[in-house]
Amino acid sequence: MATKTTTTTLSTVISTEIKDAITEYCKKKGMKLRYLIENALIEQIEDEMDLQSFKERRNEELFSLDNVIKAAKKK
């Protein structure tokens, strides 16, 4: 059974040029403005989380795929 997603209203002020550009983009792509904005926000948040994970783990030891396969065959 699918879970029901609740929604809320988000209001912001952007330049007329940006609004016109994203409106035209949505028309050309056949998508709703809400979909574009929501996905852009999700992507931004995911990118920030990925960057944080990278920064936290960038000094960890790296293992090549060949070494992982060789180690797995030894077991």
Secondary structure, DSSP 8 states (H G I E B T S, - for coil): ---------------HHHHHHHHHHHHHHT--HHHHHHHHHHHHHHHHHHHHHHHHHTTS----HHHHHHHHHH-
